[in-house]
Amino acid sequence: MMEQDQKLFDSEYRLLSIVWENEPVQSGELCKLCQESLGWKRTTTYTVLKKLCNKGVLQNESAIVTSIDKREEVQRQEGQVVLDKAFGGSLPQFIAAFLGEQGISDAEAQEIRDMIDLYQSKREKDR
């Protein structure tokens, strides 16, 4: 499992996304998918794959590649890295910067309110 302070490089995240969409996937097929969608050579795919296996994010057993960490967990960790680094951990500052001048629709605002309500009620139950 990926440690929380580990950051994924863009190339690693791109390969990980392909694995998530196709797992379990044979390593040879993964090379073909990376060639088609990323323009990578076989050696590049295996280099990035090895790095992700060493980080404990993927496993490659008997030439079958599967993820150890699921998409949602990695996205949460990566989001926290950005939040901490660029916004000092402040979610309101992140949201303000993200929205900028564009604003959001009423439906998106309601979806966010519903998410906040869900997480608040969950946190209250855990107390």
Secondary structure, DSSP 4 states (H G I P E B T S, - for coil): ---TT----HHHHHHHHHHHHH-SEEHHHHHHHHHHHH---HHHHHHHHHHHHHTTSEEEETTEEEESS-HHHHHHHHHHHHHHHHHTT-HHHHHHHHHTTT---HHHHHHHHHHHHHHHHHHHHH-
